[in-house]
Amino acid sequence: MPAGEFTDWIAYSRIEPFGEERADWRAALQAMVVAESQRGNTDRKKPYQIKDFLLKFGNTQTQDWQSQLQFVEMLNAAFGGKDERTPSPDSDVVSAD
């Protein structure tokens, strides 16, 4: 692609944005309209804003393995699973022998 055409595309995208970010805004707008139309007589007094439905990227927090294990144990219990690990004698953690 020639440099001139590339420059034209950059200028066009500033006037008429396209791509994934634009698609996220469209999806958020649709979700806001649906949620607002279903709000009815709830405790929520103020209307929804489009930013309430935008995806948020970045600033992700990392989980330690203990909190991940706790989440898996919760899911296992919620779905009726059986914990077949045996207790380790020297720690609070259960091993998967």
C-alpha positions as CSV (number, residue, x, y, z in Angstrom):
1,M,0.0,0.0,0.0
2,P,1.5,3.4,-0.9
3,A,2.1,5.8,1.9
4,G,-0.4,8.3,0.4
5,E,-3.2,5.7,0.6
6,F,-2.2,4.7,4.1
7,T,-2.4,8.4,5.1
8,D,-5.9,8.7,3.5
9,W,-7.1,5.6,5.5
10,I,-5.8,7.2,8.8
11,A,-7.6,10.4,8.0
12,Y,-10.8,8.5,7.1
13,S,-10.7,6.5,10.4
14,R,-10.5,9.8,12.3
15,I,-13.7,11.0,10.6
16,E,-15.6,7.7,10.5
17,P,-14.1,5.3,13.0
18,F,-14.2,1.6,12.3
19,G,-12.8,-1.6,13.8
20,E,-13.2,-3.4,17.1
21,E,-13.4,-0.4,19.3
22,R,-16.3,1.0,17.2
23,A,-18.0,-2.4,17.3
24,D,-17.7,-2.4,21.1
25,W,-19.5,1.0,21.3
26,R,-22.3,-0.3,19.0
27,A,-22.8,-3.4,21.2
28,A,-22.7,-1.3,24.4
29,L,-25.4,1.0,22.9
30,Q,-27.6,-2.0,22.0
31,A,-27.2,-3.5,25.5
32,M,-28.0,-0.1,27.1
33,V,-31.2,0.3,25.1
34,V,-32.4,-3.2,26.0
35,A,-31.5,-2.7,29.6
36,E,-33.2,0.7,29.7
37,S,-36.3,-0.7,28.1
38,Q,-36.6,-3.5,30.7
39,R,-35.8,-1.3,33.7
40,G,-39.4,-0.7,34.6
41,N,-40.2,0.3,38.2
42,T,-37.1,-0.8,39.9
43,D,-35.0,0.8,42.6
44,R,-32.7,2.3,40.0
45,K,-33.7,5.9,39.5
46,K,-31.1,7.1,37.1
47,P,-31.0,5.8,33.5
48,Y,-28.2,3.6,32.3
49,Q,-25.3,5.1,30.5
50,I,-23.5,3.6,27.5
51,K,-20.3,3.4,29.5
52,D,-22.0,1.0,31.9
53,F,-21.9,-1.6,29.1
54,L,-18.5,-0.9,27.5
55,L,-15.9,-3.6,27.9
56,K,-13.0,-2.7,30.1
57,F,-9.5,-3.8,29.2
58,G,-6.2,-3.4,31.0
59,N,-5.5,-3.1,34.7
60,T,-6.2,-6.8,35.1
61,Q,-5.4,-8.1,38.6
62,T,-3.5,-11.4,38.8
63,Q,-4.8,-14.1,41.1
64,D,-2.6,-16.3,43.3
65,W,-3.0,-20.0,43.0
66,Q,-4.8,-20.2,46.4
67,S,-7.7,-18.0,45.2
68,Q,-7.9,-19.9,41.9
69,L,-8.1,-23.2,43.8
70,Q,-10.8,-21.7,46.1
71,F,-12.8,-20.8,43.0
72,V,-12.5,-24.3,41.5
73,E,-13.5,-25.8,44.8
74,M,-16.6,-23.6,44.9
75,L,-17.5,-24.6,41.3
76,N,-17.0,-28.2,42.2
77,A,-19.3,-28.0,45.2
78,A,-21.9,-26.0,43.2
79,F,-22.1,-28.6,40.5
80,G,-22.2,-31.5,42.9
81,G,-18.7,-32.7,42.3
82,K,-16.7,-34.9,44.8
83,D,-13.4,-33.8,46.2
84,E,-11.2,-36.8,45.8
85,R,-8.0,-35.3,47.1
86,T,-6.3,-36.6,50.3
87,P,-5.3,-34.2,53.0
88,S,-1.5,-33.6,53.2
89,P,-0.3,-34.2,56.8
90,D,2.1,-31.2,56.9
91,S,-0.1,-28.4,55.4
92,D,-3.6,-27.1,55.0
93,V,-3.5,-27.8,51.3
94,V,-5.0,-31.0,50.0
95,S,-2.8,-33.0,47.6
96,A,-4.1,-34.8,44.5
97,D,-2.3,-38.2,45.1
